[in-house]
Amino acid sequence: MTNDLPLSPSPSLPFSPSPPSPLLPLSLLLYNPSAMTTALVYDQAFLNHQTGHHPENPDRLRVIISALQQDETLWTKLRHRTPRPVSDEDIMRCHSYRLIDQVRSLCDRGVPFVDLDTAICAQSFEVAKLASGAAIVAVDDVFNDASNAIALVRPPGHHATSNRAMGFCLFNNVAIAARYAQVHYGADRVLIIDWDVHHGNGTQEIFYRDPSVFYLSLHQYPYYPGTGSAGERGLDKGEGTTLNIPLSEGTSAAAHREAFADALRAIEKAFPPDLIIVSAGFDSRRGDPLGGLMLEDTDFEEMTKQVMDMADRHAAGRVVSVLEGGYNLDTLGETVRTHVAALNS
C-alpha cells in the first residue's frame, strides 16, 4: 500500500476527452456569473438525529448555523430553502431496497447502532431521508434559479454503499443527488469532488462502473475506511472515471492544494461536467480530531473558487455542496462560513 502523492504534475486519465460541442448550450448562453445567488438548504429536523456522545452529533450543525447567522450580510444574501424527504424511488437509484428496509427497521425498533461506528435513534430514518432530500432540492435550485447551493445536512453520506450503511452514514446523499440530476435534468456528465479526510468508499462503489459520473477524492491514506488507493480507477466502462489522490498524514496544505489543482486540470480536459457536486467534508482541516491533514480555512476558500471557475466554464456555474464530515467544534463553524462565503462571492 502506498500513501505517496502522484509523481506526475498532472494525473493522466485513461480515456479520450469528450469532443467539444459545436454550439454552446442555452444554459451557458444565458448564464451570468456576476449575478451570484447561493441557496442554503437546511432544516432544524437534522438535529433530531440524536447520536449521544459521538463525534457526529447535532452540535456540528449548531455551530455552523451560528457562524453563518453572525455574518449578517452573508446570511441575508442566501436564498433559504426547506428540504423535502427523498422518495424510496430516488434512494433505490443508488441503494438496495434491503438497505432501506434495514435502516427503517432498526430505527423503528430503537436499536442504537447500525454498526460500531454508526449511531442512530428512532428518528434517524426520517432524518436521513430528509438529508438526501436536501441534496435533491439543491440540485433543483441550481438547475432553476440559483447559481449554486449548499445542503447543510446530517447524517453524512459518502461512506454508505449500495447495500450497507457505515461510517456515520445511512444513505449516500451526493450519489442520490447525482442520479436525480441525471434523471430529471439530463445531466450527461456529473463530477463529484470529495475533499473529506476519509475516502468516500460508498460513492466510489456506486459509480465504479459508470462512465457518466466522475469521482475525485483527495483523502488521508492509509486511513479509514481502507479504500482509496491510486490504483482504484474504475471498472469496465467506468475505467478512468475514478481518480483517487491518497495523501500521507501531515501532508502540507501547499502540496494538498497542488494535487487538487492538478487533478481538476486533468479532469477538465477529458470530462467537462454538466454539474459539480462537492462532498464537502471539513475534517481535512488542520486540527480536526478525526484527521491528520493540514488545510486551513483559506485553502477551502481557494479550492471552492477553483471548483466554481470550472463550473463557470462548463456547467453554467452549477455547484452543489453537501456537508460530509468535520468534527472540531471550535473551528467548524468558521470553516463552513468561509466556504459558503466563497460560493456566494
BELTA-V689803 format. One record per helix or strand of 2 or more residues. SS is the DSSP state (@ for helix, = for strand). FROM is the first residue (numbers start at 1). LEN is the number of residues. If there is no record, write none. Layout:
ss=SS from=FROM len=LEN
ss=SS from=FROM len=LEN
//
This chain:
ss=@ from=26 len=5
ss== from=38 len=4
ss=@ from=44 len=5
ss=@ from=59 len=12
ss=@ from=72 len=6
ss== from=79 len=3
ss=@ from=88 len=4
ss=@ from=97 len=12
ss=@ from=124 len=19
ss== from=148 len=4
ss=@ from=173 len=13
ss== from=190 len=5
ss=@ from=201 len=7
ss== from=213 len=8
ss=@ from=236 len=3
ss== from=242 len=6
ss=@ from=253 len=18
ss== from=275 len=6
ss=@ from=297 len=18
ss== from=319 len=5
ss=@ from=332 len=12
//
